[in-house]
């Protein structure tokens, strides 16, 4: 890449975020950011994970495309939103672990998704999607490609008002390799980004130098061309027109744009973006500061001043809806027999959506956070959902946090995390008597005066006993009169201000 002057962006599959990383590869990305970069490639890459919502749509696709999807299963809208949110959270975790920044761009595995999925990307502030297709294989009423100038601009905004950008193979065939030249001049003449891609088993499998003739040809035809990361290209993707009064009109496409004034005088820039408000706007910022904006028919409009030879970063921040994911200590049940933690997450908001949850093991003496678990649950408005997690015996302190990378707008951001300490050695909780004579006896040894909640549940999860009390430190006994309770498996749950423990036992008549 240094010798032949080109850049490579890797479409990274997020599910591998916590694999053991090759430090020499990480060093390549860190040491040569002008040559290497990464963006998001789906989530799990398990087939067409973003292709269709239901069987009827699959039938339509197979009728249109010669049964190309007969072995695939539909992925409902909720599942696709879960995958997008989980994948984005994983990419943030990868960035924290490796120090490698990523571009907030979606490369769909196996093809572009339905147009409603593009609306999900807009809702979570992705900058664009880049694919081998310029439009969804199926799209809904109101989305179309009928305009006369379709495919003449750097990005298409026809589908849910979200930038769709085309990439192309540099070769017409790989067995043998035949290079293409037909679209290079056309795309660059129209000031469109020239984006070429190859899968791992294609061009570079033939040798590290197999793209060099393509780069050499383009560099010869266009000596001033700049090879940049996909993230940088999309942030610089806008059209600019100089006005008679010295100001400039600028048409942008993505939600995150870098606008440069490359002249020796300051200039007013009139920023415009096609906007149908299918996703609410939270705010518009310029270099992190709020900026006034207005809507004019189907255009989002605002003006900015840029000094000579400087650059400003624009962000349009969209809302992911009125969601409020909530967590508290009473949301957790821990089965000490099987070491299983059940965590209940509530959505107190009025909009449904996907909620990521991360569990970190804390080593206080080393101030070290180790990610133990990361998952996502779709939670309907006003409802709750459970996530189950198996705990290692050696773990003592947990930090449980919803939306750990802050990718979701919530009406209340203060109920998303708790610290959970497991039962210390001096916190005794045991069964004293055999559960056969209609009475059960439990002992507890409190290290300090505590407000306790003692509950017993049957195997179906129904509570059959409750005691709330304040007890002083020391040895105590709790009795349960259970002569009317049927034989079976029960769970005794003891919770204090700081600790929780559960005992599994069997009653036999």
Order of alpha helices (4+ residues) and beta strands (2+ residues): beta-alpha-beta-alpha-alpha-beta-alpha-beta-beta-beta-beta-beta-alpha-beta-alpha-alpha-beta-beta-beta-beta-beta-beta-beta-beta-beta-beta-beta-beta-beta-beta-beta-beta-beta-beta-beta-beta-beta-beta-beta-beta
